[in-house]
Amino acid sequence: MSEESRDSNEEMEEVEEAAEEEAVEERVYTIPLSRAFIVPRKERAPKAIRIIRDFIYRHMKAESIRISNEVNELIWKRGIEKPPRKLRVVAVKDKEGTVTVKLIEG
């Protein structure tokens, strides 16, 4: 392994550690999305996103909410008509009160 790649790996680890230090609160949630199926078929995936935002806002008292790309892709994976029935996520709150919603790994 060259020195440049080792240096970049060390920098990436430092950035990840700094991001972990900024986290004030981290919680794991299973968000039920069954209410998304009450609306018409062509509105279900957008409704699921709104349900996620409302759930996180209610449980984490967030000032702003960021939904990760992986969560968004999972909601839209089977199209607008068939979002998942429930979703398991990690919500991480930072010092500014911003909550980031990520998928659980594994």
C-alpha positions as CSV (number, residue, x, y, z in Angstrom):
1,M,0.0,0.0,0.0
2,S,1.4,3.4,-1.0
3,E,1.9,6.2,1.5
4,E,-0.7,8.4,-0.2
5,S,-3.4,5.7,0.1
6,R,-2.5,5.2,3.8
7,D,-2.7,9.0,4.4
8,S,-6.1,9.2,2.7
9,N,-7.4,6.3,4.8
10,E,-6.2,7.9,8.0
11,E,-7.9,11.2,7.0
12,M,-11.1,9.4,6.3
13,E,-11.0,7.7,9.8
14,E,-10.4,11.1,11.4
15,V,-13.4,12.6,9.6
16,E,-15.6,9.6,10.7
17,E,-14.4,10.0,14.3
18,A,-15.2,13.7,14.2
19,A,-18.6,13.0,12.9
20,E,-19.2,10.5,15.7
21,E,-18.1,13.1,18.3
22,E,-20.7,15.6,17.0
23,A,-23.6,13.2,17.6
24,V,-25.5,14.2,20.7
25,E,-28.1,11.5,20.6
26,E,-28.6,8.4,18.6
27,R,-31.7,6.2,18.6
28,V,-33.0,3.1,16.7
29,Y,-36.6,3.2,15.5
30,T,-38.9,0.9,13.6
31,I,-41.2,3.3,11.8
32,P,-44.6,1.9,10.8
33,L,-45.6,3.0,7.3
34,S,-49.0,1.3,7.1
35,R,-50.8,4.6,7.0
36,A,-49.2,5.3,3.6
37,F,-51.5,2.7,2.2
38,I,-54.6,4.7,3.1
39,V,-53.9,7.2,0.4
40,P,-54.4,6.5,-3.4
41,R,-51.8,4.3,-5.0
42,K,-49.9,7.1,-6.8
43,E,-49.3,9.0,-3.6
44,R,-48.0,6.3,-1.3
45,A,-44.2,6.8,-1.5
46,P,-44.4,10.6,-0.9
47,K,-46.8,9.9,2.0
48,A,-44.2,7.4,3.4
49,I,-41.5,10.1,3.4
50,R,-43.9,12.6,5.2
51,I,-44.7,9.9,7.8
52,I,-40.9,9.4,8.4
53,R,-40.4,13.1,8.8
54,D,-43.4,13.5,11.2
55,F,-42.3,10.4,13.2
56,I,-38.8,11.7,13.7
57,Y,-39.9,15.2,14.5
58,R,-42.3,13.9,17.1
59,H,-39.8,11.5,18.8
60,M,-36.6,13.4,18.5
61,K,-37.8,17.1,18.9
62,A,-35.8,18.0,15.8
63,E,-35.3,21.5,14.4
64,S,-34.6,20.0,10.9
65,I,-34.6,16.5,9.5
66,R,-32.3,15.0,6.8
67,I,-33.3,11.7,5.3
68,S,-30.3,9.8,3.9
69,N,-30.2,8.7,0.2
70,E,-30.3,5.0,1.2
71,V,-33.6,5.5,3.1
72,N,-35.1,7.4,0.1
73,E,-33.9,4.8,-2.3
74,L,-35.5,2.0,-0.2
75,I,-38.8,3.8,-0.1
76,W,-38.8,4.3,-3.8
77,K,-37.3,0.9,-4.7
78,R,-40.5,-0.7,-5.8
79,G,-42.0,2.4,-7.2
80,I,-44.5,5.0,-6.0
81,E,-47.3,2.5,-5.4
82,K,-45.5,0.0,-3.1
83,P,-43.3,1.5,-0.3
84,P,-42.3,-0.9,2.5
85,R,-44.8,-1.6,5.3
86,K,-42.3,-0.7,8.0
87,L,-38.7,0.7,8.1
88,R,-35.9,0.2,10.7
89,V,-33.7,3.3,11.0
90,V,-31.1,5.0,13.1
91,A,-31.8,8.7,13.9
92,V,-28.7,10.7,14.9
93,K,-29.1,14.2,16.4
94,D,-26.2,16.6,16.3
95,K,-25.4,19.7,18.3
96,E,-27.4,22.1,16.1
97,G,-30.6,20.0,16.5
98,T,-30.4,18.5,13.0
99,V,-31.5,14.8,12.9
100,T,-30.1,12.6,10.1
101,V,-32.1,9.4,9.4
102,K,-30.0,6.4,8.2
103,L,-30.7,2.8,7.5
104,I,-29.5,0.2,10.0
105,E,-26.5,-1.7,8.6
106,G,-26.8,-5.4,8.4
